Amino acid sequence: MSGGLEVQRHASGEALPEWVARLDRTAFGAAWKAPAAHEALWLLPGLAFARWACIPAAGEAELLRIAVDPAHRGGGLGRRLLEACQEALAAEGMTDLHLEVRASNQGAIQLYRACGWEPCGRRGGYYPDGEDAVLFRRTHS
Ligand SMILES: CC(C)(COP(=O)(O)OP(=O)(O)OC[C@H]1O[C@@H](n2cnc3c(N)ncnc32)[C@H](O)[C@@H]1OP(=O)(O)O)[C@@H](O)C(=O)NCCC(=O)NCCS
């Protein structure tokens, strides 16, 4: 199903495609604005997006949001997208990667583990509803 799909980088300054805002609302309840100058967005067009905050001078990037269309989850798209982002970021010198995730989000946690991320901390009551955040880090390229 996903054989010929190509991960694309969304050009900064371009309007956010409507399907990204739609998927953002579906997955997280609200859509963010167009990426800021220090952010990067990768897409599997119509199917998935991953949004990052980048600090190239420090070799660091933080995964802000990743989402796959609900009808296409569990088929390897999240992994394909995340691995493509990791490769592209490493090519730009960003190999110190960070993220935080809800402790209950086992699907995302499995994806991160599958892509070489390791838990490195916890923030109690981090989310507005009181749920803890688990911190993950990935340091190799
Ligand atoms: C998290 C998310 C991006 C995963 O995308 P996906 O395309 O379904 O994931 P994949 O099919 O690529 O699976 C990647 C790995 O995670 C595992 N996995 C994925 N979803 C899982 C689930 N719900 N439960 C257990 N394991 C799961 C897969 O088995 C796979 O492991 P493997 O490669 O070792 O077999 C997707 O479920 C999603 O969009 N969730 C809603 C948004 C969200 O919570 N984002 C994360 C917080 S920003």
PDBQT file of the ligand as one rigid body, heavy atoms in Angstrom, charges set to zero:
ROOT
HETATM    1  C1  LIG A 201       2.027   7.167  17.017  1.00  0.00    +0.000 C 
HETATM    2  C2  LIG A 201       1.754   7.042  15.512  1.00  0.00    +0.000 C 
HETATM    3  C3  LIG A 201       2.406   8.225  14.786  1.00  0.00    +0.000 C 
HETATM    4  C4  LIG A 201       2.389   5.725  15.011  1.00  0.00    +0.000 C 
HETATM    5  O1  LIG A 201       2.266   5.659  13.611  1.00  0.00    +0.000 OA
HETATM    6  P1  LIG A 201       1.983   4.249  12.863  1.00  0.00    +0.000 P 
HETATM    7  O2  LIG A 201       2.115   4.460  11.419  1.00  0.00    +0.000 OA
HETATM    8  O3  LIG A 201       0.703   3.703  13.366  1.00  0.00    +0.000 OA
HETATM    9  O4  LIG A 201       3.201   3.369  13.440  1.00  0.00    +0.000 OA
HETATM   10  P2  LIG A 201       3.940   2.182  12.650  1.00  0.00    +0.000 P 
HETATM   11  O5  LIG A 201       2.911   1.324  11.990  1.00  0.00    +0.000 OA
HETATM   12  O6  LIG A 201       5.023   2.735  11.829  1.00  0.00    +0.000 OA
HETATM   13  O7  LIG A 201       4.546   1.375  13.868  1.00  0.00    +0.000 OA
HETATM   14  C5  LIG A 201       5.862   1.631  14.357  1.00  0.00    +0.000 C 
HETATM   15  C6  LIG A 201       6.181   0.674  15.482  1.00  0.00    +0.000 C 
HETATM   16  O8  LIG A 201       5.357   0.995  16.620  1.00  0.00    +0.000 OA
HETATM   17  C7  LIG A 201       4.500  -0.100  16.939  1.00  0.00    +0.000 C 
HETATM   18  N1  LIG A 201       3.146   0.445  17.191  1.00  0.00    +0.000 N 
HETATM   19  C8  LIG A 201       2.509   1.381  16.464  1.00  0.00    +0.000 A 
HETATM   20  N2  LIG A 201       1.292   1.629  17.002  1.00  0.00    +0.000 NA
HETATM   21  C9  LIG A 201       1.182   0.813  18.089  1.00  0.00    +0.000 A 
HETATM   22  C10 LIG A 201       0.172   0.617  19.063  1.00  0.00    +0.000 A 
HETATM   23  N3  LIG A 201      -0.978   1.319  19.045  1.00  0.00    +0.000 N 
HETATM   24  N4  LIG A 201       0.403  -0.269  20.068  1.00  0.00    +0.000 NA
HETATM   25  C11 LIG A 201       1.565  -0.965  20.126  1.00  0.00    +0.000 A 
HETATM   26  N5  LIG A 201       2.569  -0.816  19.208  1.00  0.00    +0.000 NA
HETATM   27  C12 LIG A 201       2.375   0.052  18.205  1.00  0.00    +0.000 A 
HETATM   28  C13 LIG A 201       4.486  -0.994  15.730  1.00  0.00    +0.000 C 
HETATM   29  O9  LIG A 201       4.298  -2.356  16.080  1.00  0.00    +0.000 OA
HETATM   30  C14 LIG A 201       5.846  -0.772  15.125  1.00  0.00    +0.000 C 
HETATM   31  O10 LIG A 201       6.844  -1.550  15.743  1.00  0.00    +0.000 OA
HETATM   32  P3  LIG A 201       7.764  -2.499  14.833  1.00  0.00    +0.000 P 
HETATM   33  O11 LIG A 201       8.244  -1.641  13.675  1.00  0.00    +0.000 OA
HETATM   34  O12 LIG A 201       8.851  -2.925  15.761  1.00  0.00    +0.000 OA
HETATM   35  O13 LIG A 201       6.829  -3.593  14.392  1.00  0.00    +0.000 OA
HETATM   36  C15 LIG A 201       0.226   6.987  15.220  1.00  0.00    +0.000 C 
HETATM   37  O14 LIG A 201      -0.379   5.981  16.019  1.00  0.00    +0.000 OA
HETATM   38  C16 LIG A 201      -0.501   8.300  15.473  1.00  0.00    +0.000 C 
HETATM   39  O15 LIG A 201      -0.623   9.147  14.594  1.00  0.00    +0.000 OA
HETATM   40  N6  LIG A 201      -1.011   8.489  16.715  1.00  0.00    +0.000 N 
HETATM   41  C17 LIG A 201      -1.762   9.713  17.070  1.00  0.00    +0.000 C 
HETATM   42  C18 LIG A 201      -0.846  10.920  17.240  1.00  0.00    +0.000 C 
HETATM   43  C19 LIG A 201       0.169  10.691  18.344  1.00  0.00    +0.000 C 
HETATM   44  O16 LIG A 201      -0.144  10.202  19.427  1.00  0.00    +0.000 OA
HETATM   45  N7  LIG A 201       1.446  11.100  18.075  1.00  0.00    +0.000 N 
HETATM   46  C20 LIG A 201       2.529  10.942  19.025  1.00  0.00    +0.000 C 
HETATM   47  C21 LIG A 201       2.634  12.046  19.993  1.00  0.00    +0.000 C 
HETATM   48  S1  LIG A 201       3.263  13.521  19.212  1.00  0.00    +0.000 SA
ENDROOT
TORSDOF 0
